[in-house]
Amino acid sequence: MTLPALLLALAAPVQAAAPSPADPIEADWRTIPDDEIMIITLADGREVVVRLAARFAPEHVANIRKLARAGWWDDASVYRVQENWVTQWGDATEKKPLPADIARRPAAEFEIPAFTPAQRMTKSDARSTASGFSADGWPMATDGKAAWLTHCYGMVGVARDSLPDTGTGAELFTPIGQSARRLDRNYTIVGRIIGGMGHMASMPRSDAPMGVYADPGERTGITSVRLASDIPAAERPRYEYRATDNPRFAALIKLRENPAPPTIGTGGADVCEIALPTRRAG
Amino acid sequence: MTLPALLLALAAPVQAAAPSPADPIEADWRTIPDDEIMIITLADGREVVVRLAARFAPEHVANIRKLARAGWWDDASVYRVQENWVTQWGDATEKKPLPADIARRPAAEFEIPAFTPAQRMTKSDARSTASGFSADGWPMATDGKAAWLTHCYGMVGVARDSLPDTGTGAELFTPIGQSARRLDRNYTIVGRIIGGMGHMASMPRSDAPMGVYADPGERTGITSVRLASDIPAAERPRYEYRATDNPRFAALIKLRENPAPPTIGTGGADVCEIALPTRRAG
């Protein structure tokens, strides 16, 4: 079968080169701490792996770690899948008591202390004056005053009620479809899905209000949510990300902004077009 | 169940108000010509509705109409679903002979004659200096020299081989996930999915190269592709779009760019964040 070659070239998600001792990119891989990896196991055994943004949302991530350690999500579900918007999971009843040590109303962590990217996108976008990536690969943006992590496809946010401090981390969502940048500065971002995003993105959509499944039978069960650090060392999966504070990552961004001819580029790309390369180690 | 109210407010896709004689928006609805509506019926009976961009890609749409009238896709399939990239359909073998009257190498229709939006987005984005919507709702952008339709989520493009004029319209794709704006000016856009996009977006992803299902059994069959104009009038579905050349649509854009407090906005939004409201008539 003849595949469209140019589409192939354009289509390739940002991928790490195959590991090779001679590859200079090999030196750019960094270990993700085990307590920043959260593994969601679905009822059918498929796994979704979340990297936690512990540094940027410490209060919410503290709650999330406690919830995982308490096994609080072990009978949870994916209960909302709204087309071209979000997949959301947690306790569908929103009535399950939280463990005693969970902060009920952690302060909103919508913004981050400063815009300190190791790599900047060349052009501004419609929702910020500058954007880029932290050295450890989190996408961020600024308007020159505030700074925030961006709601790109696959980022993980904290669902909440109308008041800013009403999300605990027990209910989480990820944007599926067109990016959800209009949530920037309005929701706390706690992570990014680095494995199994296709599972979250391909669940049946609901036509019910907000995409919340009307029939509990439509939900996808979650059997467990565990931190990698709580898994016995011998069985523990380990993950790495590609550091951005080096010329190799800068080149990766430039190539997305200025693709090789004959592909026509525009000299710019949106920060959400670049998914940080990550991989399972070992 | 307590639903997150603010998420509800932010989450609502751009929707038409419920029809009401007193609603001024009612006057903004326009009929989509029957020969610009293409209905893809999947093997399980679900339908995907495509609005054709006949005015912007006349040569490719001419091919597509001929293929539909010839029943060429009646044993086709969705054979490629690449996570956070595209769903693609047509003849998985790429060997099925085309009808005699199909242009084998139509000229590329990557760009449009001019940037003539009825409504402009307030801010530029990373991939253009200006963007907006034609009066009949097609998203477009410019760099001040050329103009083009934008590869937003749900737009329909012509798959092709490496040479620009190698796509006929027989193989089509739609971006799923983060927008595919880097395809702008490199692929011919022939339409937008206005119904059933969730079906295309929720098919199982393939881990095979380019997301092309390795096992033919993974494909989703297509039983027919028909133009609405070729369906007997009594059974023919009719669709409408909301015209953009009026203050009501301008207000819709402004609200997306400057949401009502307490939601924080940035004064700008990406053209791909706004999906033209459409509806089935009658």
Contacts between the chains, C-beta under 8 A, distances in Angstrom:
chain1	res1	chain2	res2	distance
A	1	B	92	7.2
A	1	B	93	6.5
A	1	B	94	5.5
A	1	B	212	7.5
A	2	B	94	5.4
A	2	B	161	6.5
A	3	B	209	7.8
A	3	B	210	6.0
A	3	B	212	6.8
A	4	B	159	5.0
A	4	B	160	5.3
A	4	B	161	5.2
A	4	B	162	7.4
A	4	B	166	7.9
A	4	B	167	7.8
A	4	B	171	7.6
A	5	B	161	5.8
A	5	B	162	3.9
A	6	B	160	7.0
A	6	B	161	7.2
A	6	B	162	4.6
A	6	B	186	7.1
A	7	B	159	6.0
A	7	B	160	7.0
A	7	B	173	7.8
A	7	B	187	7.7
A	7	B	210	7.6
A	8	B	209	8.0
A	8	B	210	5.7
A	10	B	182	6.2
A	10	B	183	6.1
A	10	B	186	6.7
A	11	B	82	6.5
A	11	B	85	5.6
A	11	B	86	7.1
A	11	B	210	6.0
A	11	B	211	8.0
A	13	B	83	7.9
A	13	B	84	6.6
A	13	B	85	6.9
A	81	B	202	7.9
A	82	B	11	6.5
A	83	B	13	7.9
A	83	B	197	6.5
A	83	B	198	4.1
A	83	B	201	6.8
A	84	B	13	6.6
A	84	B	153	6.0
A	84	B	154	7.3
A	84	B	197	6.9
A	84	B	198	7.8
A	84	B	201	7.3
A	84	B	275	7.3
A	85	B	11	5.6
A	85	B	13	6.8
A	86	B	11	7.0
A	92	B	1	7.3
A	93	B	1	6.6
A	94	B	1	5.5
A	94	B	2	5.4
A	110	B	264	7.8
A	121	B	126	6.3
A	122	B	126	7.8
A	123	B	124	8.0
A	123	B	125	8.0
A	123	B	126	4.3
A	123	B	127	7.9
A	124	B	123	8.0
A	124	B	124	7.3
A	124	B	126	6.9
A	125	B	123	8.0
A	125	B	125	5.1
A	125	B	126	4.6
A	125	B	268	7.9
A	125	B	270	7.0
A	126	B	121	6.3
A	126	B	122	7.7
A	126	B	123	4.3
A	126	B	124	6.9
A	126	B	125	4.6
A	126	B	266	7.6
A	126	B	268	3.8
A	126	B	269	5.6
A	126	B	270	4.8
A	126	B	271	7.9
A	127	B	123	7.9
A	127	B	266	4.6
A	127	B	268	5.7
A	127	B	269	6.9
A	127	B	270	7.0
A	128	B	266	6.6
A	143	B	266	6.2
A	152	B	178	6.7
A	153	B	84	5.9
A	153	B	177	5.3
A	153	B	178	4.1
A	154	B	84	7.2
A	159	B	4	5.0
A	159	B	7	6.0
A	160	B	4	5.3
A	160	B	6	7.0
A	160	B	7	7.0
A	161	B	2	6.5
A	161	B	4	5.2
A	161	B	5	5.8
A	161	B	6	7.2
A	162	B	4	7.4
A	162	B	5	3.9
A	162	B	6	4.6
A	164	B	262	7.5
A	166	B	4	7.9
A	167	B	4	7.8
A	171	B	4	7.6
A	173	B	7	7.7
A	176	B	177	7.3
A	176	B	201	7.5
A	177	B	153	5.3
A	177	B	176	7.2
A	177	B	177	6.6
A	177	B	201	6.7
A	178	B	152	6.7
A	178	B	153	4.1
A	178	B	178	7.2
A	178	B	179	5.6
A	178	B	272	5.5
A	178	B	273	6.4
A	179	B	178	5.6
A	179	B	179	7.1
A	179	B	270	7.8
A	179	B	273	8.0
A	181	B	269	7.9
A	181	B	270	7.0
A	181	B	273	7.3
A	182	B	10	6.2
A	182	B	256	6.9
A	182	B	259	7.1
A	182	B	265	7.4
A	182	B	269	6.6
A	182	B	273	6.5
A	183	B	10	6.1
A	184	B	266	7.2
A	185	B	264	4.5
A	185	B	266	7.8
A	186	B	6	7.1
A	186	B	10	6.7
A	186	B	263	5.6
A	186	B	264	5.6
A	187	B	7	7.7
A	197	B	83	6.5
A	197	B	84	6.9
A	198	B	83	4.1
A	198	B	84	7.8
A	198	B	204	7.9
A	198	B	205	3.7
A	201	B	83	6.8
A	201	B	84	7.3
A	201	B	176	7.5
A	201	B	177	6.7
A	201	B	201	7.3
A	201	B	202	7.6
A	201	B	205	7.6
A	202	B	81	7.9
A	202	B	201	7.6
A	202	B	202	4.9
A	202	B	203	6.5
A	202	B	204	5.8
A	202	B	205	6.0
A	203	B	202	6.5
A	204	B	198	7.9
A	204	B	202	5.8
A	205	B	198	3.7
A	205	B	201	7.6
A	205	B	202	6.0
A	209	B	3	7.8
A	209	B	8	8.0
A	210	B	3	6.0
A	210	B	7	7.6
A	210	B	8	5.7
A	210	B	11	6.0
A	211	B	11	8.0
A	212	B	1	7.5
A	212	B	3	6.9
A	256	B	182	6.9
A	259	B	182	7.2
A	262	B	164	7.5
A	263	B	186	5.6
A	264	B	110	7.8
A	264	B	184	8.0
A	264	B	185	4.5
A	264	B	186	5.7
A	265	B	182	7.5
A	266	B	126	7.7
A	266	B	127	4.6
A	266	B	128	6.6
A	266	B	143	6.2
A	266	B	184	7.2
A	266	B	185	7.8
A	268	B	125	8.0
A	268	B	126	3.9
A	268	B	127	5.7
A	269	B	126	5.6
A	269	B	127	6.9
A	269	B	181	7.9
A	269	B	182	6.6
A	270	B	125	7.0
A	270	B	126	4.7
A	270	B	127	7.0
A	270	B	179	7.8
A	270	B	181	7.0
A	270	B	270	7.6
A	271	B	126	7.9
A	272	B	178	5.5
A	273	B	178	6.4
A	273	B	179	8.0
A	273	B	181	7.3
A	273	B	182	6.5
A	275	B	84	7.3
